Structure formats: C-alpha cells, structure tokens
Amino acid sequence: MSTKSKFHPYHFIVISLGVLSAAFGLKGFLLPNRFIDGGVTGISLIITELTHWPFSLLLIIVNLPFLLLGLKHLGKEFVVKSILAIAGLAICVHYITFPLITSDKLLIAVFGGFFLGAGIGLAIRGGAVIDGTEVLAIHLSKKTGLSIGDVMLIFNLLIFSIGAYYFSIETAMYAILTYLSASKTVDFVIRGIEEYTGVTIISQKSHLIRKMITHELKRGATSYAGQGGYAQDGEGLINYNIIFTVLTRLEVAKLQFEVYEIDPNAFVIMNSIKDTRGGMVKRVGVV
C-alpha cells in the first residue's frame, strides 16, 4: 500500500482558519498599535517600523530562509504547505481590513498574542508553519544539544532586546507579554506544552506503519512484541508488533494521517515528552 502524503481537506481548513486568526491578531491588535512579538513576526514588525517596508512582504522574505531549512529537515510537503500558509497570511494582512479592536496596551498584548498564537497553533495542526523560527529551533537543537525551548527563548530574547534598544523598554516588556500569550495559546491549540511527542502504535499492520515512519517521515522506530488483551478465557491472544517513535510536534499531524491511511483501526497513544537525546529524534538514512 502506498503511503505517499496527501494534502487532506482537513489540513486546508485548519491552516486557513489559522491564517485568518493570525491576520486578525495582527491587523486588529498589534500592527495599528505598533506592537512587536517574537519570532519571524517580531523581526518583520521591527523592520517595518525602522524601514517602512510593507509588513506583508517582509513576512515572506524573512520566513524564506527558515522554509529552505525546513525542506532539508521536515520534507517537501511541509514546505509547500508552509509557503501557502505564509503567502495566505501576507495576502490577508495586505488586503483584508480588520477593525481596530482596542487601544488598551494590556488587552492588545494579551488578545493580540492570543489570536496570533491560535493562528500559529492551527497552522501546526495542519502540518505547516506561519512562523519559521521553530524550524530553526529544531535544527539548532540537533546541532548544539540545547532543547527547542531553549533555542526559542534565546532567539526571542534577542528580538526583545533589539526592540528595547530601538523603541523603548516598555515596548519590549509588552512584546514579552504578547509572546507569552501567543506561546501559551499555541501550546493549548496543539494539545501539548512539550516540543516532542512519544507515539505508541498498536496495529495488525505494524510492519507497514514502521516502514512508513522510517521511509516517509525518516524517523527511528522501535518495534517490540505484544499481545492483544480482549481474548476470552481459553481463546488465543493476538500477537502484535508494537511501534514506538518520537516526533517533533510539527510532524504529529502528518503521522496521524498516514497511520489512518494504513490502518483506520490502529490504536495510537501519544505522550508529551519534555526533551530527548539520541537517534530517535534524528532523521535516518534509508537504504
């Protein structure tokens, strides 16, 4: 059975909702009030304030290097979805008019971050990103030994420091509040506060699922023997090869879709993992 990836309508709907939510957070809260945020959005907002270049254009330009990095580490499908999502966000920001919701700085930081974070989270649920800094964090975590959370924190502290230097300390403080609101919302939307997810899969087609994980996702997968527990007394238990793998949260949506394509009756268990080291989170070569 082929396990080639498809752009499922669910992904399109979720990413579209994410784009609209992020655009609303930007145009209804952050941009009119000259607020900044972390990540690519923060970089683009700072450059816009300093150069008056169009924010929508900068979203695409600044994200481009991260997407090229994602092509190497997360695959072609991820990059295509992300390009469409970021282009959609740029179009929405440029052409759609949203009402100014409030001028209260605290409400701007909290709710602007909320809608922006919801947009980022929904995009991740659809297998894409609208802020490419998480791709960079995954890459650097493998190169440096730092966790993804540590890399994101260092990167965003740099952005907030630049904001404090060019604007004001108050602006940077509100930017931190916006970032915290956005990051917590992202965590809530994608149902997990951790960067890694441990996945246990029980299926009678475990050999096909393991092959998909190693060949399509290019991730390590551990297989161990197990037996089904629904047999009555005197009946034989069903033997399974149980699959365990560890993925970054950007890959969970793709794994779920691929497993469902192979075996709709597969039993999938997901556990949040704070951090991990070693081969299971590194892409493996396929011979």
C-alpha positions as CSV (number, residue, x, y, z in Angstrom):
1,M,0.0,0.0,0.0
2,S,1.3,3.4,-0.9
3,T,1.9,5.9,2.0
4,K,2.6,8.9,-0.1
5,S,1.4,12.2,1.6
6,K,-1.7,14.0,0.5
7,F,-3.0,17.5,1.2
8,H,-6.1,16.4,3.0
9,P,-9.1,18.9,3.0
10,Y,-8.8,18.9,6.9
11,H,-5.3,20.4,6.6
12,F,-6.5,23.1,4.2
13,I,-9.4,24.1,6.5
14,V,-7.3,24.2,9.7
15,I,-4.5,26.1,8.0
16,S,-7.0,28.6,6.5
17,L,-8.5,29.2,9.9
18,G,-5.1,29.7,11.4
19,V,-4.2,32.2,8.7
20,L,-7.4,34.2,9.4
21,S,-6.8,34.1,13.2
22,A,-3.2,35.3,12.9
23,A,-4.2,38.1,10.4
24,F,-6.9,39.2,12.8
25,G,-4.5,39.3,15.7
26,L,-2.0,41.3,13.7
27,K,-4.4,43.8,12.0
28,G,-6.9,44.1,14.8
29,F,-4.4,44.5,17.6
30,L,-0.7,44.5,17.0
31,L,0.0,46.5,13.8
32,P,-2.2,49.5,14.4
33,N,-0.7,50.0,17.9
34,R,2.9,49.4,16.8
35,F,3.3,46.3,19.0
36,I,6.0,43.7,18.3
37,D,6.1,40.0,19.0
38,G,8.7,37.2,19.0
39,G,9.8,35.0,16.0
40,V,9.5,36.0,12.4
41,T,6.5,38.2,13.1
42,G,8.6,40.2,15.6
43,I,11.5,40.6,13.2
44,S,9.1,41.7,10.4
45,L,7.4,44.2,12.7
46,I,10.7,45.7,13.8
47,I,12.0,46.0,10.2
48,T,8.6,47.6,9.2
49,E,8.9,50.2,11.9
50,L,12.5,51.0,11.0
51,T,12.3,51.0,7.2
52,H,8.5,51.3,6.5
53,W,8.8,48.3,4.1
54,P,5.5,46.5,3.7
55,F,4.9,44.1,6.6
56,S,3.2,41.6,4.3
57,L,6.2,41.4,2.0
58,L,8.6,41.0,5.0
59,L,6.6,38.1,6.3
60,I,7.5,36.2,3.1
61,I,11.1,37.4,2.8
62,V,12.1,36.7,6.5
63,N,10.4,33.3,6.5
64,L,12.1,32.2,3.3
65,P,15.4,31.0,4.8
66,F,13.6,29.1,7.5
67,L,11.5,27.3,4.9
68,L,14.6,26.3,2.9
69,L,15.9,24.8,6.2
70,G,12.6,23.0,6.6
71,L,13.0,21.5,3.2
72,K,16.0,19.6,4.4
73,H,14.7,18.6,7.8
74,L,10.9,18.3,7.5
75,G,10.3,17.5,3.9
76,K,8.7,18.9,0.7
77,E,5.1,18.6,1.8
78,F,5.8,20.6,5.0
79,V,7.5,23.4,3.0
80,V,4.7,23.6,0.3
81,K,2.0,23.8,3.0
82,S,4.0,26.5,4.9
83,I,4.6,28.5,1.7
84,L,0.9,28.5,1.0
85,A,0.1,29.4,4.6
86,I,2.6,32.3,4.8
87,A,1.5,33.6,1.4
88,G,-2.1,33.4,2.5
89,L,-1.2,35.4,5.7
90,A,0.6,38.0,3.7
91,I,-2.4,38.4,1.4
92,C,-4.8,38.7,4.3
93,V,-2.7,41.2,6.1
94,H,-2.3,43.3,3.0
95,Y,-5.8,43.3,1.5
96,I,-8.3,42.5,4.3
97,T,-9.4,45.3,6.5
98,F,-10.0,44.4,10.2
99,P,-11.5,46.8,12.7
100,L,-9.2,48.2,15.4
101,I,-10.5,46.4,18.5
102,T,-8.8,48.3,21.3
103,S,-6.1,50.7,22.2
104,D,-5.6,49.4,25.7
105,K,-2.0,48.1,25.8
106,L,-2.6,45.2,28.2
107,L,-5.6,44.0,26.1
108,I,-3.5,44.4,22.9
109,A,-0.7,42.2,24.3
110,V,-3.0,39.5,25.7
111,F,-5.6,39.2,22.9
112,G,-3.3,40.1,20.1
113,G,-1.0,37.3,21.3
114,F,-3.9,35.0,21.8
115,F,-5.2,35.3,18.2
116,L,-1.7,35.2,16.7
117,G,-0.9,32.1,18.8
118,A,-4.1,30.4,17.8
119,G,-3.2,31.0,14.2
120,I,0.3,29.6,14.6
121,G,-1.1,26.6,16.5
122,L,-3.8,25.8,13.9
123,A,-1.2,26.0,11.1
124,I,0.9,23.5,13.0
125,R,-2.1,21.2,13.4
126,G,-2.5,21.3,9.7
127,G,1.2,20.4,9.1
128,A,2.6,23.8,8.3
129,V,4.0,26.9,10.0
130,I,3.4,30.6,9.6
131,D,6.4,31.5,11.7
132,G,9.5,29.7,10.6
133,T,11.6,30.2,13.8
134,E,10.5,26.8,15.2
135,V,12.1,25.1,12.2
136,L,15.4,26.9,13.1
137,A,15.0,25.8,16.7
138,I,14.6,22.2,15.7
139,H,17.7,22.4,13.5
140,L,19.9,24.2,16.2
141,S,18.7,21.8,18.9
142,K,20.3,18.9,17.0
143,K,23.5,20.9,16.3
144,T,24.0,22.4,19.8
145,G,22.4,20.0,22.3
146,L,20.1,22.7,23.5
147,S,16.4,22.0,23.8
148,I,14.0,23.5,21.3
149,G,12.5,25.6,24.1
150,D,16.0,26.9,25.0
151,V,16.7,27.9,21.4
152,M,13.4,29.7,21.0
153,L,13.9,31.6,24.3
154,I,17.4,32.8,23.3
155,F,16.2,33.8,19.8
156,N,13.2,35.8,21.2
157,L,15.3,37.4,23.9
158,L,17.5,38.8,21.2
159,I,14.4,40.2,19.3
160,F,13.1,41.8,22.5
161,S,16.5,43.3,23.2
162,I,16.5,44.9,19.8
163,G,13.0,46.2,20.4
164,A,14.1,47.7,23.7
165,Y,17.1,49.4,22.0
166,Y,15.3,50.9,19.0
167,F,11.9,51.7,20.7
168,S,11.7,51.5,24.4
169,I,11.9,49.2,27.4
170,E,8.2,49.5,27.8
171,T,7.7,48.3,24.2
172,A,9.9,45.3,24.8
173,M,8.1,44.4,28.0
174,Y,4.7,44.4,26.2
175,A,6.3,42.4,23.5
176,I,7.3,39.8,26.1
177,L,3.8,39.7,27.4
178,T,2.5,39.3,23.8
179,Y,4.9,36.5,23.2
180,L,3.9,34.7,26.4
181,S,0.2,35.0,25.5
182,A,0.9,33.7,21.9
183,S,3.1,30.8,23.1
184,K,0.7,29.6,25.7
185,T,-2.1,29.7,23.1
186,V,0.0,27.7,20.6
187,D,0.5,25.1,23.3
188,F,-3.2,24.9,24.1
189,V,-4.3,24.6,20.4
190,I,-1.9,21.8,19.6
191,R,-2.7,20.0,22.8
192,G,0.7,19.8,24.4
193,I,3.2,22.1,26.0
194,E,6.2,19.9,25.0
195,E,8.3,20.1,21.8
196,Y,8.4,16.3,21.4
197,T,5.7,13.7,21.4
198,G,6.2,10.0,22.1
199,V,3.8,7.8,20.0
200,T,2.9,4.2,20.6
201,I,1.0,2.5,17.8
202,I,-0.7,-0.9,18.1
203,S,-1.8,-2.3,14.8
204,Q,-2.0,-5.6,12.9
205,K,-0.3,-3.7,10.0
206,S,2.6,-2.6,12.2
207,H,5.2,-3.6,9.6
208,L,3.6,-1.1,7.1
209,I,3.4,1.6,9.7
210,R,7.1,1.1,10.7
211,K,8.1,1.2,7.1
212,M,6.1,4.5,6.6
213,I,7.8,6.1,9.7
214,T,11.3,5.2,8.5
215,H,10.8,5.9,4.8
216,E,8.3,8.7,4.7
217,L,9.0,10.5,8.0
218,K,12.6,9.3,8.1
219,R,12.4,8.8,11.8
220,G,13.6,6.0,14.0
221,A,11.0,3.5,15.2
222,T,11.3,0.8,17.9
223,S,9.3,-2.4,17.4
224,Y,8.5,-4.8,20.3
225,A,6.3,-7.8,20.7
226,G,2.9,-7.6,22.4
227,Q,-0.4,-9.5,22.7
228,G,-4.0,-8.3,22.4
229,G,-5.9,-8.3,25.6
230,Y,-9.5,-8.8,24.5
231,A,-9.5,-12.6,24.2
232,Q,-11.9,-14.6,26.4
233,D,-10.7,-17.4,28.6
234,G,-9.5,-20.3,26.5
235,E,-9.0,-18.2,23.4
236,G,-5.6,-17.3,22.0
237,L,-4.3,-13.8,22.3
238,I,-3.5,-11.9,19.1
239,N,0.2,-11.2,18.6
240,Y,1.3,-7.7,17.6
241,N,4.5,-5.9,16.9
242,I,4.0,-2.6,18.8
243,I,5.7,0.5,17.3
244,F,7.2,3.3,19.4
245,T,8.6,6.5,17.9
246,V,9.4,10.1,19.0
247,L,8.5,13.1,16.7
248,T,8.6,16.8,16.9
249,R,5.1,18.4,17.2
250,L,5.3,19.7,13.6
251,E,5.2,16.1,12.4
252,V,2.3,14.7,14.6
253,A,-0.5,15.7,12.2
254,K,1.3,14.0,9.3
255,L,1.9,10.8,11.3
256,Q,-1.8,10.7,12.3
257,F,-3.0,11.0,8.8
258,E,-0.5,8.4,7.4
259,V,-1.4,5.9,10.2
260,Y,-5.1,6.3,9.5
261,E,-4.5,5.7,5.8
262,I,-2.7,2.4,6.5
263,D,-5.0,1.2,9.3
264,P,-8.1,3.1,10.4
265,N,-8.4,0.8,13.4
266,A,-4.9,1.4,14.7
267,F,-4.7,2.2,18.4
268,V,-2.5,5.3,18.8
269,I,-1.2,6.6,22.2
270,M,0.6,10.0,22.4
271,N,2.6,11.2,25.4
272,S,4.2,14.6,25.8
273,I,8.0,14.5,26.3
274,K,9.9,17.5,27.6
275,D,13.1,16.6,25.8
276,T,15.1,13.7,24.4
277,R,18.5,12.9,23.1
278,G,19.8,10.4,20.6
279,G,18.9,8.8,17.3
280,M,15.1,8.6,17.8
281,V,14.6,12.3,17.1
282,K,17.2,12.4,14.2
283,R,16.3,11.7,10.6
284,V,17.7,8.4,9.5
285,G,19.1,7.5,6.1
286,V,17.0,5.0,4.1
287,V,18.8,2.3,2.1
